[in-house]
Every structure is written in C-alpha cells, then in structure tokens.
Amino acid sequence: MTMWIGRRAGWAAIGWTLLYVVSKALFALDGRLGVTGGPRVLPDAYRDYGPGAVAQAQWANAASGALIIGLLLASFLPIRRPLPRRALIVMLWVCVAMAAAGAVGMLGGAVLTGRGGAVFGGYCAVWALLLTTATLAFHRRTAVPRRADAS
C-alpha cells in the first residue's frame, strides 16, 4: 500500500465519520432514537429514557464520532515514540472493530430478521474498510526501523 492511498483513506474516513456525526447531531436536535439508514425504532424504545435523555445519548454518539475524527487526524502526525504510537494504533483498531461490528450486526439483522438497517450496515462496512486502510497506513508510516544486530 502506498502512502498516498493510506492518506487518502484517512481523509475519506474522516469525511465518512463526519457524516455519522452530522446524522447523530440531527437526531439529537430532533430528540429521536436511531440512525440514518438504520432499522425503524419502535415507540416503546423511548420509554427507557427520561426527559432529554434521548438527545443526550445522541450527543454522546456524535461526540464518539468526533473522537474518531480526532484519532484519524492524529494518525497523520509522525508519531515515533513507542507508547503514544502503540496507544493510537490500539484505539484505531478499536474503531475498526466497532465499525465492523456495526456492519455485521446491521447487515445480519436486516437479512435474518427483516428489521431493516441494511443501508447503515453497508455504511459501517465501508467505514470499517476505510478505517482499516488508514490504520494500516499509520502503522507502516510510523514504524520504527529495527536496527541490525552488530555481530
């Protein structure tokens, strides 16, 4: 993978994540549960939330998307120190895992139960692919070359 592809994937992942953040902010402003392209939320689901709690939950989701954007932006930095580099790689892989889980859960639920959510499942699959490519690019770009043993 070239550095060009990795950087482009990183910027694409930022844009893709921004779509999620905007969607969650709009849902928060409307006080609605769910996600754009996700399964229909039944009215009973709102009973579990107190006044304003739906908006708070959606704002928290938007904030998690903003955090992912921050991690992706940090991946453009030439981090070579072992601890911050490893910590960022772990956090980026956690983001990949969450997007992949969303893809599997939404697509699986749409296919197996017919509840809907295939559009968001597809969105998550693309998100996971972009995050994976960006994470691998960061890992390769910032890898510290190993010294040959002087024998």
Summary of the structure (lengths in Angstrom):
residues: 151
radius of gyration: 18.3
end to end distance: 33.1
largest distance: 71.3
contacts: 425
relative contact order: 0.18
helix: 75%
strand: 0%
